[in-house]
Amino acid sequence: MVLITCFLLTTLAAGCDRQKEGEEAVAWVNGEPIRFSVFWDEIKTRYNEVAEASSPQQDVLLVLKKKVLSDLIRERLLLQEASRRGVTVPDEALEALVEELCAGYTGSPLRKSLIEHSLDYDQWRGALRENMVMEALFAEVVQDAGKVTDQEVGQYYRSHLDEFLIPEAVQLSQIVVKSRSTAQRLLQHIRQGEDFEALAAKHSIGPEKEESGRLGTYQRGELPVPLEKAAFSTPTGKVTSLVETQHGFHLLKVVKRIPSHVQPEEEAREEIARKLSREKEQVFYDVWVERLIQNSDIRVHASLVQLVVKEEPTQPLPFKNEANREAD
């Protein structure tokens, strides 16, 4: 939760209203200015995250300027459109998110993190609200755009069978003890016919003791190497030889082996439908945003026009007008 909060601190900082009256603007979105302080604070935040000693500083800064200017203009445009449509976020929803994100903090650490990112608590809440508004706008715009047919699901499944290949797996039970002698004694009892699960419930020191040793199902690569080698080389119903790890001495029982197989289409349909639906929604939204940009009056300060002129044609910044405009 702390990581999520920190992510929002850095990515939403620019959305806060930190503009100063009379301060020069770097761009105008339908007549609304984006002030220099907002632009520069976001550049500083992102530069600290991505700059590397091996990267020329000027190259990094130029890329960041392009990206930050594009993002700020896009965000301002989306918030304007949300306001025009009357898209709002209930206070209860905002409070629930604030409570969730603050769960990882106690007392002053949250305030300290906010200060480190040049934010106060109210600015942070405002940034969260703006982000929620943009998410609500997305949901409104893409409504019904993500419909997927059974034919599309089936076609995707048949064309991407490799995505649904389920590796070999084993279902295991375990006894783990601290000493080699204890493990050897238990292995002898098991080979003489004593119940593995009963011995696990009585002697194992692992948390699975409460489940009579039931450990779960594992694919290759999910277990420590010594345990994996023992488990995947042991027949169903049999118990491995003694395996030592940093946690102690293990005895594994192979309850079931699940061979590698392709997940049936019926089991995969729901997952495929969600994936295709999200992709359709995103494509629809991207086209919608591009049209919104083209129909908006977006102007850039003279000092930043070079960011537009030098931008690669394959990844244009969302500027309709590149005309200069005197700061208001």
N, C-alpha and C positions, 0 to 999 in steps of 0.2 A: 504494500500500500504506500509506503514511503517513496518507493521508486516512481509509482504512478504520479504521486503528488509533485515530486521534483520535476518530472517530465512536463507536467502542466505548468509549473512555474516558469520553465524556460520557453516553452512553445507558445504560451498564452500571454507572455509579458507585453508583447507589442500591442495587444488588443486593448490594454488599459488606457484610460483617458488621462495621459500624462502630458498633454499638449499645453503649452504656455501661451497666454494671450499675446498677440503681436509677434510671435516667433515665426520665422520664415518657414514656408511649406516646401516640401520636396515634390509633391504631386497634388493634383486636385481630382477628385472623383465626383462627377456631376456637381461641381462647384464646392464640394466639401474638402477642405485641406487635410493633408497628412503632414504633420509637422516634423521638423528635422530631428527633434529629441526622440520621438518614437522610432523613426527610421534608424538613427544611430545607436540607440540602446539595444535594438534587436540585432544589429550587426555585431556589436560587442559580445552579446550573449552567444550568438552562433559561432563567432570566431573562436571563442574560448573552447568550444566543443569540438571543432573540426580541424583547427590549425595543427600542423605537424612540423617538426623541425626540418623534415626533408622537403617540405612544400614551400616554394617561394611565397613570401608574405603577400606581395602585391597581387599575385595570381589568385590566392585564396580570397583576398579582400574584394577583388573585382567580381568573382563568381558570387560571393555573398551579397554584394550590392545588388546585382541583378536579381538574385533569388528573393532577397528581402523586399525589394521594391515591388516585385511582381506579387508576392504573397500579401503584402499590406494593402495593395490596391484591390486585389481579389477579395480579401476579407471585408474591406470597407464597402465594396460593391454588394457583396452578399448580405451584409447587415442592412444596407439601404433597402435592398429588395425585400428582406424579411419585414422591415418596418412598413414598407408600402403594402405588403400583403396582410399585415396585422398578425404576423407570426410572433408569439410570445412564449415565455417559459413560466409556468406557475411557480410561485415562491416556494411551495412545498417541495417541488422537484429539485429546485436549487438547494434548499436546505438539506435534503436527503443526500445529494452529491457531496456537499460540503462536509457533512457528518461522516460520510464514507471515506473521503480523502483525508480527513483529520484523524481518523482512527489510529493511524500509525504514529501520531504525535501525542505527547503529553506536556502540558505547560508551555514553556517558552520556545522549544525547538522549532515549532512551526513559524512563529514570529521571526526567529533568527533566520530561517531559510528564506522567508519573504524579503527580509532586509537585504540579504545577500544578492537577491535578484532585483533590487531597487523597487520593491513593491510594498505597499502596506496592505493590511487585511482587506479593506474595502476594494482596493484595486484588484486584488486577487479574486474576490467574489465576483466583481464585475466582469473579469476576463472569463471566469467559468460560465457566467450567464451568457455572454456573447457566444462562446463555443457551443453551448446547448441550443441557442437560437439558430445557429448555422446548421446544427444537426437536425433540428426540427424543420428547417427550410428544406434540407435535403430530402427528408421523409415526405414532405408535401409535394415536392417537385417530381419525385420518382414514383409517386403512387400509381400503381397498376403498370409501371414500366417494366417490371421484372417478371412478368408472366412467362412461364416455361411450359412447353408442351411435352407430352409423353414421348413423342417422336424425337424431340431434341435430346431428352434424357437418354433414350436408348442409343441414339447416334453417338453421343459423347462417350457412353460406356464402351461401346464396341471399338471406338477409335483410341481409347486410353486404357486398355486392359492392364497395362503395366502399373497404372496407379492403384489398381485394386488387387495387386498380388500381395497376399498375406504370408509372411515368412513362417517357416517351421517354428513351433512353440512347444513348450512342455509345461504341464501343470504339476506343481511341486508341493510337498510337505517337508518340513525341516525340524531337525533337532540340533541345537547348538549349545555347547557346554564349554566351560573354561579349560578343563584339563584333558589331555590326550587319553589318560587312563580311564576317565569316566566315559569318554566317547567310545573307546574300544570295548569297554564292558557293555555299554548299551547296544553296540553293533552286534555283539555276541548274543545278547538276549533276543534281538530282532531276528537273527538267523536261526535261532532256536524256536521261533514261532510266536514270540510275544508281539502284542499289538503296537505298531509304530505310533499311532495317534495317542494311545494311552501313555506311552513312555514320553512323548513330546509334551503332553499336558502336565506331566509330573516333573520332568527333569530339565526341559529346555529353558534357557535364560533369555531367549528372544521374545519380542512382543507377540509373535504368532503363537506363543504358548497358550494364550487365552482362546485360540481357535484350534486347539489340539494339533498345532504344528502346521496348519494349512497356510501356505506361503503365497499362493496365487499362480498365475500363468505368465510365462516369460518367453519372449522371442530371443533369438540370438543377438548378442550385443547389449542386452539389458541386465545381465548378471556380471559380477566380478569374474574375471577369466578363469580362475581355478574352479569356481562353482559351475560355470557354464560348460567347461570341458567335461566335468563329471556328470552333469545332468544330461547333456545331449549324447553321451556315450553309454548311458544306462538304459536297459529295456524297461518297458512299461511294467509297473508293479514291483520293480526291484529297488533296492536301496544302494546308494553309491558307497564306495569305500570312504574312509575318513578323509576329509578335506580341511586343511588348515588355512585360516585367513586372520587378519588383524582382530577380528571379532571373537575368535575362538576356534573350536573344532566342530565341523559340521557333518551331519548325516542327512542326505537328501533322498526322499522317496519320490520316484517318478510316478505320479498318479495317473497321468494321461499324456499321450503324445499327440500333437496336432500337426499333421503334415502341411507343407507349403501348399497353398491353393489360391485360386482366384475368388474373390468375394462375389457371390451371386448378384446378378443385376438387381433383383428385388430388394436385397439388403442395402445396395448402394444408391438406390434411386433418390431417397430423401436427401442424402448428402450432395449428390450431383445437382439436384434441383436447386438447392440453396446456393451452390457455387455459381451455376448459370444465372440464377436470378440476381445475385450480387453483381455479376459482371455486366448484365444488361442494364441494371440500374446505374452503374457507374458510367457506362458509355452514354446513356441517355443524359445523365447529369452533366457530363463533360461537354456535350454538344450544347445543352441548354446554357451552361455558363459562358461558352464561347459566344453564343448569340447575344447574351446579356452584355458581354464586354463590347461587342461590335455596335450595340445600340446605345452605348453610354458615352458620355463626354469625359474622357480621361486625358489629362494633360500632365506633362512632366516638366520640372524646373530645368532651366537651360544647362545647369551644371551636370545633369544626369541624362541628358539626351543621348550621350555616347553609349549608354547602356542599352538603348533601344537600337541605335544605328548599327552597333557591332554585334548584336545578338544573332546567333545562327538561325537561318530560316526554318530549320526543322523544329526548333523549340522557341517560338516567338513569345516575347513578353506580352501580356494582355493589355496593350495600349492601342486605343483607337486613334487618338490624336497625339502627335509627338510635338505639337506646337509649344513654344515656350510661353510662360505666363509670369508676369511680375508677381512677386509675393504680396499677398494681401495683408 
